Each structure stands twice: as structure tokens, then as C-alpha cells.
Amino acid sequence: MAEAIRIWTAAVEAVESPELSAFTPQLIENLCAHKLLELLLDWYIDNVNDSLKQQAHQFWRLFLDSSVSVAVQQLHETYMKHARIIKFLESTIQSDQRLPFGVQFTSQFQAILLTSAPRDFKRTFLAFFKAGFESWNKQANNNSSSNDDEDDDDEEEEEDSESDGAADSMDVDQTVDQTVDPQDFAAACRHLYDMGWLAVVEDTYTDTLHKAIHSKILKQCTGKYETPFLPKLHRWLDTVVYAYMQVVLCSSVESPSDMFTAWKQRINFYVFEVLTTLRISEMFDIITDYPDSEPVLIDLRECLNNTRKHKDLSSSLVNQFQKRLLIPGANTSDIISLYVSTIRVLRNLDPKGILLESVSEPVKDYLRKRKDTIRCIVTSLTDDSNSELFGELGAGSPSTAEHDDKADLSDDSEDEGDNADHWEPDPVEADPSKTSRSRKSADIISMLVNIYGSKELFVNEYRGMLSERLLASTDYETEKEVRNLELLKLRFGEASLHSCEIMVKDIVESRRINTAIHSASKAEHQRTAEALLPFNRISATIISKQFWPSLPQEEFKMAPSLSSTLTSYAKKYSELKVPRLIQFVNHLGTVTLELEKEGKTVSFTVSPLHASIISYFSEQPSWDLESLAKTLEMSSDALRRRISFWVTKSVLKETRTDTRITYDLILNTPEGEGSSGFGGGGEFEGHPMEEEDSISDISNYKSVEMYVIGMLNNFPSLPAEKIHNMLTMFAMDPPYQFTMTQLQAFLAKLVSNDKLESPSPGVFKLKS
């Protein structure tokens, strides 16, 4: 027993000797012989724990009051002293299965420190890692700027970004380690690594990195779509972030540790995730700016391939569309234009078409509810000033615009047989009723046509618009329409557009017939030396009624001076085209006439009805409303709306009494009028073929007036286009039937009646 006590005493003294020099082989042999070595280890660890409990309080005071680097260094010295002794004793144990005394000591060491740690010690560590990151970032930027002069501007921007990057939204202790020498920081990280404390404070340096990366991306990428940013971000990661993490994790450049490799993957994924989230939130603006924003799609495509956030993108974009695009105030043409850009952008991001499939359905559903969708699409397709869709029409392949999924199903089967090794199933988000080929092959025009699922609606709309354009033309020019028609025939097929082809031929034939009639009139004039026949001043558009859409109807009796001229023209036509006859549509077309007053002559281009009205005043200078309406064989209300044109031009004067309304020809210029004596003169406002854009055939103008006044009670002012869109969406009983031009004429009339005022062209507000 005495021998064991002597050996134990010698062992205790040896443990406390410098460099363990007293641990002779004989002493170790004696400890093993008496089985005291493991007991000595247990005793030493317990003794160290008691000592560490006292030292822990000193460490935390120094940690909070002085410097993290100094505190960690002193703690590391204490730890290494005890760890060296335990490691030495553990290595001397002669056993096939050595006990993990070193691991036990490290765990107890951490537990003691954490038990006595102040509540907010991680805030101090957060400030320490933040200061270390800023110091390392500054050093890396200085090295980079000295080696690469071409990137000076980029590096300055990065330095400015990082100076406050990690601090954004970071709750840190502002009194500790606000500046850290890179060498001291590296030494402190090595000490923490040795003591196993990196795992304890992992959330602090993780938070530092995440906030620095997040701030960097937001500051440099938000709202900027002109260039891709991922290459710049990767360079910044290599020069700053990864270098910083090598220091924190004590990993060498030549042989990176497994922990560093794993962290590098985590950081890289976080960059993709943050940039993806940012671009998803900006997706509406990216689509709006397309194609100028095309460079950022390169970044976003790579990010999506790594994060697989396609579903988040589709749901976010649909939500943005609901709030910013699919609203009553948006113009249908703008919605269609943005939809076209959406198709291009999403196909860039996802060539398979799954993204586009999920995003396009709400847009198509909304467009189907708008009355002017088809007209806007057809207008864009045939308007050469609209470079996007018109270019698509010109670049299209000779194929029908309708897409047949059943046909694609057989094609897919053939492809699967030919390319079975490369076949991939569709994602679970894909619509099972559609094939992969249909998503990839449908071009932009096909997708627009498929909003309604049938090409007939578009062909009919184009037929109506072609009718308006051809009838409005006064020079019989059809080159543009022939070109559009040929392109559309490639898309929709010749059979569908046969009527349109006849319509264009009618215009060409009308030009030939008019030329023949005018030539015959001139020849007769030269032969007989008489005045030119009156019909020589007529240019008629002669149509094949069965191939043209229904024309608008408005019955009235034309003035004799006009009807006699048309009768002469019809007679001459019958002589040339025996046995054919023509029947004039009185309310369509234009009449150019001249009015003279006080030696001044002004030319007007008006509808036949307006010309007939003023013709009767050449015979009789004063008419009451009822008598003139009876003469023209039309209703008094319709006449009053039409005759107001001449009143606004100061040609006629309206006089109201309790029993009747009288119109008088103004023979003298009222004081204050212009030198011409006419209030404006010139051409009739509006498109002559759209019923002169009057509202004579619309019975609900009173309800429209109520809607307009109600809207302007809630808004300081509104443009006519927005008023039109809101009326289209909300005026249901009775249904709103005005065209845009008709509404503008109606709003102008409300202005003349002192119910509205127009502070700027096309903008209206309530009369103040």
C-alpha cells in the first residue's frame, strides 16, 4: 500500500512538472503495474475541471471587456497545456481499446465554458467574425486591385459594398473587435479550431457570411438587368468569401479539408438561392424590359437549374400578374405585348415549356373575358409598326396556327422509339393532357390563337378589320393588305381566307372600273365640249356583298344634289357592266365640300349624312328640328346628335324654345371668331367608315355618362383610354358598346356641355 502511495505521489508531481520530464519509463511502468494510470487520468481531468470553472469566469470577463483575440489566445494556452498532458497519459495506457480521455476532456471543457457563458456571448462572436470578414475582404480587394488594373471600378464597388455588407440587419456588439488584424483573426480561428469551438460558434460566422452575401447581391443586382452578375459574384467568392472560410476553418489552399469543400458547396448554393429569390421578385420588371433584360436570364437559368425553384417562380409571377397586369386599368394591347414577352422569357428559362404552361393559363383566362382581345391580336399581327408580332408573322413557317395535341401524341411515340436512350419524363407539375412536343413547338402566334382554341374567331375578326381598312382607303392601295393576307394564308390556310382574298380583289376591280368611268367621262367631254359629267368626281368602292361582313346600317334620305350624282354614276356603271347593277350604301363614305362665308372658303370632309344636312340649308337657311328630321326621314334624336357637328364648327346656330329647336345658317361671323368665320373647319373628327364615330346607334349613352361621372368622382382625372377599359369591365347593365373613338367623341360632347373639362389632350376631369 505504501508503495502505491509513493508511486501516486510521484505521478502527481510529474504531471505538474514542465514538459512532463519527471514521467520516466520506470514511473509509467510502476503506474501500469499497480493499475493507477487510468485512475490518474480520471483524477487529472476532475482536477482540471475544478480549475477551469474558476478560469472560465476570468475568460469571459476578458472576452467581453477586452479583445476576443487575446481572450481566445489565453484560453487556448490553458487548453493546450491540459490537452498535452492528457494526450501523453492516454498514449501510455497499455490497452487494446484505449479510452477517449481527450474527447471527454474537450467535451467537459466546452460544457464548463458554456455553463458560465454570458447570455449574449454570441453577439460578441458575431461582431468578431464580422470585423474579421471586413478586414479580410479589405485585404483581398487591395491585393486584387494591385494585380488587375482593369477591374479597379469593380473592386471599388465591391469594397464599398462589403464595408457595410455584413452589418446590414446584423445585431452585434458595437464595442468589441470592430477592427481586427487579419493575422490576429487567423490565429484566433486556429485556436478555436484546436479547442473544438468552431462548431459552437458556427451560427455566428454562418450568419456573417449569409448577410454579407445577401447584402452584396441586393446592392449590386437589384434592378440591374443589362449584364449577367454570376461571373462577378463567383470571382468575389473566390477572392474574398472562400479565402475567408479557409482561414475560419483552418483549411490549406493546396489540400482543402472536407469541411471546407462542404462549406464551399453550401455557400455556392446560398448565392444561387438569394439571386434566384431576388430575380423571382423582379420577374415582372424583367419581362417588361425584355429583350434589354436578356443578360440576367443567363444567370436565372443557371440559378433555377441549381435551386429547382421553378414552382416558386411560376406562383410568384402569376401573383405579380394578378396585381400589376390583369387589372381593369391595363390596356389589352399592353397585356398582349407583355404576354408575348413572357412567352419568350420563360422559353429562355425553361425550353420544355412547363413554366410557360403554368403561368400562361391565368393570362389566357383573363384575355378571354376582354371583348377587344381578338381585335388587338389581329391588329398587332397585321400592323407593320408593331415589330414583334408582325415579325413573328413574317418569320412563320407554312403551317396552320392551330396546334393538334393528338397529332403530337403520335409524333412523340415515334420520337421515343428513335431516341429512347435520351427520353425523360415530364415533371410532375406538367399538365398530363398536353404533350412535350406541343409545349416546345407551339410558336407565339399559335399560342395567341389558342387563347380561344379556334382560328375561326381570328379569321372573322381579321375579315372585319380588313373590311374597315379597305373601305376607308381612298386611293385603292392594297399592297400592304395583299402582303399581310399572303402571310396569314401561310398560317391559317387559303380556304379560311378565301373571302378576304375576294375583298382585296374587289378593291383592285373598283380602281379599274373607276378609271374606266372617269376616262369615258373625259372622252365624252372632249367630244361634245360640254362640262364634265358630275359623276366624274365620284370614286366608288364596289364590293361583292356576299363575301364581305355585314355593313353598319343607318337609314336616311340623301339630299337630291347628292343622290342625283350617285344615280348618274350607277347608270354609267350599268352601261359598262351589263347587266350588273350597283346599290349605294348612303351612310358610308366621305364627301368633300367647300363652304363660303364672307369671301372665305373652308373645305370639309364629312359623312354623306352631314353633307345632306348642310345641303338642305343651302336651299333654306333656317330649319326646325322636326321638319328637317322628317325631310331626312330619320329620328329627331339621331339628327340632333349629328347636326351638332355643324354647330361646333360655327356653321349653324341652335336656338331652343319651350316647344321646338331651330337651326339657322350663320351668315355673318360672330364677334371674336377667327378670320375664316368657321369654328375650326377641316375634316370631320373620327373614322368615316365607323359610322363617323357617332353614337347614334347606341341607346345607353345616359348610363355611360353616369358611369363616367361616377369614375371621375373617385379620381382627379383619367385618360380616355383608361375610362374605356374600366367601362368595358364594369358597365354591364346595360352593356357598354362604345368603340374607343365613339367614347372620345362622347367625352368631347360632355366637355362642350360643361359637364367635364379636359386639362390636357385625351385627359378628362369633372368640371370644377
PADO-726532 format. One record per residue (C-alpha): x, y, z. Coordinates in steps of 0.001 Angstrom, whole numbers, plus 500000, padded with zeros to 6 digits. Layout:
<recs>
XYZ ...
</recs>
This chain:
<recs>
500000500000500000 502835502368500883 504449501617497552 501236502544495707 501006505821497644 504613506620496820 504034505924493130 500822508008493119 502564510964494774 505400510797492259 502893510688489405 501028513766490685 504315515680490943 505288514521487441 502024515767485976 502776519241487300 506431519213486072 507355521239482966 507407519275479709 506447516130481680 510152515441482236 509502513584485508 507486510933483723 510270508386483459 509689504998481865 510101503422485319 507314505577486766 504999504721483915 505809501023484363 505032501267488081 501717503050487397 500720500359484956 501768497605487364 499522498997490078 496761499893487549 496935503553488554 497378505139485111 493695505299484180 492899506438487710 495491509181487307 493826510315484097 490389510452485745 491841512371488681 493614514813486449 490523515533484352 488419516105487507 491105518350488945 491335520303485685 487558520738485613 487597522372489030 490385524669487906 488638525503484636 485478526585486432 487457529359488071 489338530243484878 486118530323482843 484842533404484687 488151535165484088 487994534242480384 484500535640479887 485372538891481640 488380539313479373 486290538199476402 483675540904476977 485842543712478284 488964543424476186 489692541590472965 488284538340471663 491626537512470093 493526537985473365 490938536098475420 490881533185472989 494688533070472917 494953532815476719 492211530214476832 493957528276474089 497208528201476080 495390526744479090 493572524209476923 496688523061475094 498606522627478366 495991520262479770 495318518573476444 499030517762476025 499203516086479433 496013514089478833 497213513027475416 500546511878476873 498915509886479651 496378508406477299 499118507261474931 500844505328477732 497843503199478580 498615499643477521 495196498526476267 493750497206473064 490852499630473438 492005502953474751 489501505163476483 488767508530474661 490003510709477510 490932513523475069 487403513649473677 485983513530477178 488188516412478232 487247518541475216 483533517968475843 483840518855479508 485949521887478614 483232523182476292 480479522409478791 482193524351481567 482682527393479356 479119527316478019 477670526871481509 479341530060482688 478970531968479433 477068535289479421 473710535247477683 474789537401474740 478276536000474151 477359535068470563 476709538716469779 480333539351470610 481443536445468437 479210537810465680 480945541184465900 484315539414465907 483587537399462748 482062540438461067 485161542527461803 487343539667460615 485384539390457388 485664543104456716 489413543052457373 489915540035455160 487710541500452452 489662544751452504 492961542914452282 491711540737449415 490452543775447489 493778545568447939 495638542547446596 493215542183443699 493344545848442719 497153545802442689 497216542745440409 494450543672437986 494085547316436994 491241546515434598 488925545670437471 489550548825439510 485980550059439187 484516546684440067 486781546295443069 485929549735444382 482275548877444090 482862545585445888 484864547281448631 482115549847449169 479569547090449181 481399544984451721 482170547870454042 478580547726455153 477517544425453618 477852542199456641 476475544800459004 473087545141457356 470344543965459665 473016542470461979 472507542795465736 476113542881467005 478099544194469910 479413547550468688 482147547753471364 484220544647470698 486602543836467870 485298546427465444 488724546217463779 490734543001463722 494175542438462250 493924539640459649 496834537779461268 495266538006464732 491967536866463285 493595533866461598 495357532924464853 492103533197466841 490312530958464323 493131528400464622 492789528461468389 489014527994468186 489560525131465782 492032523450468143 489604523780471056 486671522397469029 484783525682469348 484092526282465658 481055524032465898 479828526019468922 480028529372467121 479147528072463647 475879530007463536 477736533318464063 480150533062461159 477396531478459071 475208534494459795 478082536816458920 478599535145455562 474902534965454708 474305538625455450 477400539704453554 476378537649450514 472778538815450764 473820542473451003 476277542080448133 473665540597445823 470952543091446725 473228546096446316 474822545072443034 471996543191441327 468696544808442330 467048546488439350 470054545924437077 469392543702434084 471934544815431480 474694542317432293 474947538867433928 476193539042437523 477025535430438377 480571535601436914 481299538683439070 479806537014442122 481889533885441593 485054535971441315 484129537717444553 483505534359446233 486902533064445134 488872536127446203 487012537024449391 484495534555450766 486294531267450120 489591532757451267 487865533932454444 486379530485455047 489772528834454574 491016530979457434 487992530293459634 488058526536459008 491880526332459055 491970524700455638 495004524896453380 494826526089449778 496831523128448450 494751520408450087 491330521736451145 489694519919454011 486455518019453607 484748520586455832 485874523443453586 484707521589450468 481283521062452041 481132524712453096 482054525850449604 479093523937448224 476816525444450875 477943528984450068 477615528443446346 474072527152446785 473196530094449036 474345532527446324 472124530748443810 469235530799446280 469498534521447118 469915535566443492 467015533327442458 464760534839445124 465712538362444037 465119537708440347 461817535960441059 460613539062442911 461711541199439920 460340538886437251 457581541243436127 460084544048435563 462486541675433809 459728540677431381 458722544311430895 462318545253429992 462848542276427669 464887541991425419 467125544519427215 466959542266430292 468054539134428421 471525539004430088 470023538328433524 468156535337432118 471535533610431740 472033533978435490 468489532985436358 468582529873434182 471716528635435983 470212529520439364 466999527625438627 468957524585437493 470665524531440899 467812525571443210 464877523971441347 462645526884442323 460583526710439146 457357526346441098 458166529401443226 458858531372440059 455565530421438435 453444531123441522 455208534452442177 454870535570438569 451177534684438486 450716536711441666 452580539681440146 450423539442437030 447252539467439132 448341542636440938 450042544592438134 448820543322434767 445462541551434897 443601544611436166 440869546793434622 443219549741434157 445636547839431905 445232548159428143 444517544934426324 447286545678423840 449747546109426724 448639542803428266 449148541020424949 452541542658424432 453683541607427898 452285538111427327 454416537830424180 457484538899426157 456542536381428865 456488533589426299 459967534500425104 461418534915428589 460013531689430025 461042529681426997 464531531027427511 464460529827431115 462658526545430503 462783525184426937 460498522319427980 457637524787428383 456479523699431855 456935527169433345 455110528826430476 452270526345430732 451610527143434397 451960530935434008 450048531403430751 446730529912431843 445656532826434122 446648535321431416 444685533459428745 441656533140431021 441713536894431645 442178537791427969 439218535598427024 436999537832429183 438009541017427367 435927541997424374 438753543564422391 441332540800422766 440888539319419299 440913542734417669 444112543729419478 445849540491418464 444813540795414837 445798544471414794 449248543615416138 449665540788413629 448888542999410636 450471546255411807 453989546568410404 454739549234413012 454416546504415646 457748544831415019 457233541955417495 454130540148416277 454369541336412705 457900539970412627 456634536655414013 454043536531411249 456667537188408594 459079534623410028 456468531915410452 456695528577408720 453906527473406357 451774525683408914 448394526130410457 448170528261413568 446100525683415387 448030523065417272 446889519457417451 447980517586420547 446630514300419163 448921514555416201 451780515333418526 450976512240420525 451836510024417570 454910512113416837 456059511721420411 455681507967420119 457904507953417054 460473510138418802 460509507842421793 461331504932419529 464137506831417834 465600508455420973 464688506061423765 468051506475425457 467545510248425796 463873510246426777 462975511976430051 459560512052431701 457804515376432176 457985516945435632 455086516315437991 453959519943437523 453302519357433812 449751519118432502 449241515427431635 446737516327428912 449466518043426869 452478516546425179 456093517594425380 456164518349421661 453162520674421879 454865522715424612 458072523052422612 456710523512419091 453841525976419553 455112529372418454 453930532741419747 451195533226417151 449861529725417757 449696530408421485 447815533662420920 445369531958418587 444901529124421074 443663531559423713 440254530867422204 441063527389420951 439954528128417380 441278530083414414 437804530942413082 437353533796415555 440618535365414444 439837534918410756 436435536551411234 437958539434413186 440602539945410529 437885539897407895 436032542665409720 439173544759410176 440179544237406554 436725545461405545 437181548654407567 440642549301406159 439658548689402561 436524550810402776 438442553620404477 441075553701401739 440543556452399155 443439555577396842 442656551878396281 446112550960397602 446196547246398521 449891546352398524 450133546214402309 446922544212402664 447987541738399968 451267541161401780 449508540619405121 446974538345403501 449644536143401953 451412535801405287 448174534975407064 447332532358404438 450524530543405394 449309530481408990 445580529892408675 445259528237405279 443929529581401972 440403528216402442 439875530182405645 440864533439403972 439135532977400633 436591535718401398 439375538110402317 441062537431399006 437832538316397173 437564541534399211 441031542660398132 440228541802394510 437070543913394772 439200546951395625 441508546307392676 438480545896390408 436920549087391820 440003551048390835 439811549674387299 436098550458386981 436513553991388346 439344554618385923 437200553391383044 434209555537384018 436335558646384511 438107558058381181 434759557705379417 433570560941381018 436662562835379852 436352561413376330 432726562489376142 433693565929377441 436315566320374728 433936565093372038 430947567216372981 432811570183374503 430380570030377389 431167570224381087 432448567131382792 429695564889383995 429068565178387777 429864561530388462 433409562144387317 434006563482390843 432923560167392423 435296557368393387 433228554353394351 434265551170396129 432262548360394571 432051545204396670 430692541677396277 428207541750399135 428141538007399844 431881537922400592 432013540980402838 431000541253406502 427684542902407334 427962546656406975 426575549045409616 423099550323408909 421741553853409233 418738554927407199 418223558464405934 417179560206402746 420122561706400900 419883565274399635 418773565461395974 422001567192394913 423965564173396125 421575561391395143 421313562623391540 425086562393391162 425117558843392524 422284557891390172 424300559145387187 427297557104388298 425144553963388722 423737554410385215 427204554679383696 428315551581385619 425366549597384218 426407550574380715 429924549276381294 428999546129383240 425793544926381579 423620543523383136 425029544358386586 423594546998388895 425026548778391917 423254549939395028 424938552674397076 425179552417400847 424281556028401604 425676556355405105 429178555074404240 431931557006402565 433029560630402708 432060563823400954 434482566696400431 432682570027400203 433519573704400439 431622576320402428 431984580003401692 431171582861404036 432184586474403749 434575585672400911 436354582956402897 436243579308401782 436852576326404036 436985572695402936 435267569975404977 435482566190404618 432363564756406208 429975561835406027 427172561745403428 424639562418406194 426457565576407319 426747566668403696 422997566110403201 422179568118406332 424160571174405236 422871570843401638 419301571489402808 420485574722404431 421719575929401024 418087575776399905 416539577088403130 418681578939405733 416512578009408728 415031574665409780 413344573430412882 414495570057414149 411254568177413485 410893569424409899 414463568631408962 414244565176410584 411079564465408590 412781565603405372 415782563383406033 413487560526407160 415337559933410420 414605560375414117 414920563765415786 417317562440418448 419664560968415862 419562564138413781 420283566361416765 423397564357417615 424587564588414003 423794568233413393 425804569214416488 428931568835414320 427959571860412233 427030573759415383 430501573203416869 432018574402413574 430040577682413822 428244576924410554 424831576545412206 423317578143415271 420973576260417598 418038578118419170 415888576441421808 412413577372422931 409883575599425067 408242573982422071 410910573454419450 414574573614418454 415597575682415446 418836575689413460 419884578713411406 422700579141408918 425223581651410266 425650584236407530 427823586687409455 430897585932411518 430146586341415234 432409588799417002 435539587068418336 435564584268415743 438593583586413544 439053585183410165 437551582204408343 434263582603410131 434227578858410924 434982577320414301 437775575005413314 436842573880409829 438789570998408329 437927567340408388 435243565570410320 436624564088413537 436798560330413592 436963557448411188 434393557937408378 433756554214407995 432900553623411642 429569555394411362 431512558637411655 432227557531415214 428915558942416368 426768557288418961 423534557478417035 423050553708417183 423755553457420911 420847553880423279 422702553702426581 424699556942426404 422928558229429529 424143555257431569 427651555722430155 427535559353431255 426581558253434777 429445555742434856 431950558349433632 430861560935436198 430977558288438934 434539557339437954 435722560939437885 434232561496441326 436786558969442603 439768560102440511 441149563608439971 441417562927436228 441532559963433862 442733559424430287 440088558370427780 441802555014427266 441538554095430943 437897555226431066 437216552976428093 438882549976429759 437019550461433032 433669550835431249 434384547667429273 434974545747432522 432241547163434763 429396548629432661 427263545521432275 423657546697432633 423071547942430000 426196546578428302 428835549088427231 429054549166423418 431120552239422583 434256551985420490 437269553965421637 436656556648419028 432966556857419898 433837557332423557 436253560132422706 433533561875420716 431089561388423593 433557562768426158 434199565749423909 430462566388423840 430341566260427649 433109568861427647 431119571086425282 428101570686427585 430197571938430537 429935568626432411 433622567741432002 436796569594431226 439983568460429501 443134569792431226 445321568121428582 444657566246425306 442926562930425949 442567563513429720 439248564379431360 438017565500434782 434823566854436290 434013570474435611 435166572462438629 
</recs>
